[in-house]
Amino acid sequence: MPAYEPTVHQPKVADLRLVASKAKRAKMNYTYLIQSKIKKWVYIGSTKDLLKRFDEHNNGKIKSTKGLIPFRLVYYKAYQTYSLARKREIELKKNGQQKEMLFRRLGL
């Protein structure tokens, strides 16, 4: 039985600033999906600082996504620990059914 997934929030970059300020106080960790505005290509990752990581992707500082900038943030989920965020990232990358379910809900 698949794990429960809450309603998906389609984030805006302005929302990231608020999320980042709250996260620093709460020490949250994230699993996120970004999509290239040039192609339909999607990147799945995890991080301790969502705003910083999103900026790194859009400024070409991440080798694996450098050629596909600019990006839009299409999904993120907060976790108490980095290991939980990383576990979800790996689950999405390795489990086609989980990934497909999330993509369907996001309309990707």
Long-range contacts (C-beta under 8 A, 24 or more apart in sequence): 2-97, 2-98, 2-101, 5-101, 5-102, 5-105, 6-77, 8-75, 8-102, 8-105, 8-106, 9-75, 9-76, 10-74, 10-75, 10-106, 11-73, 11-74, 11-75, 11-76, 13-54, 13-73, 16-50, 16-51, 16-54, 16-73, 17-51, 19-50, 19-51, 19-76, 19-78, 20-49, 20-50, 20-51, 20-52, 23-49, 23-50, 23-78, 28-78, 28-79, 28-80, 29-78, 29-79, 29-80, 29-81, 29-82, 29-84, 29-85, 30-76, 30-77, 30-78, 30-79, 30-85, 31-76, 31-77, 31-79, 31-85, 31-86, 31-88, 31-89, 31-92, 32-73, 32-75, 32-76, 32-77, 33-73, 33-74, 33-75, 33-76, 33-92, 33-102, 33-106, 34-65, 34-71, 34-72, 34-73, 34-74, 35-71, 35-72, 35-74, 35-108, 36-65, 36-68, 36-69, 36-70, 36-71, 37-70, 37-71, 37-72, 38-68, 38-69, 38-70, 39-68, 40-108, 41-68, 42-74, 42-103, 42-108, 43-68, 43-71, 44-89, 44-92, 44-93, 44-99, 45-89, 46-82, 46-85, 46-86, 46-88, 46-89, 47-85, 48-82, 50-76, 74-106, 74-108, 75-102, 75-106
